[in-house]
């Protein structure tokens, strides 16, 4: 039996509702994942999708971003979805930068907005039956 892969979910305050809606729209796909999330984001996802396996960590500004960063560094996170709010100044911006840096260093697929997250969860290898061919040559 193969262990489930781990998806980390984080959303800034003005993006939490969008994350909950994203989770609801993709609940059947997310059900195959172990989900770790920062505190409030995890709570919103659990409310929208009570059947998902969500482990809530601390709130982002209270160390949740670092907890997810540690999971990335130990190889426990396979996918990071982080809905950022680029229009709001954040006092813990350095934590956000550190987290995205770790995801980049450890080559973790990362979505920073819903459009990219949609593509990641709907991804099928080009060799899969029914996959869309992007380039014709």
Secondary structure, DSSP 4 states (H G I P E B T S, - for coil): -PPPPEEEEEE-GGGHHHHHHHHHHTHHHHTTSEEEE-HHHHHHHHHH-TTS-EEE---GGGTHHHHHHHHHHTT--SEEEEE--TTS--TTHHHHHHHHHHHHHTT-EEESSHHHHHHHHT---TTSTTPPP----
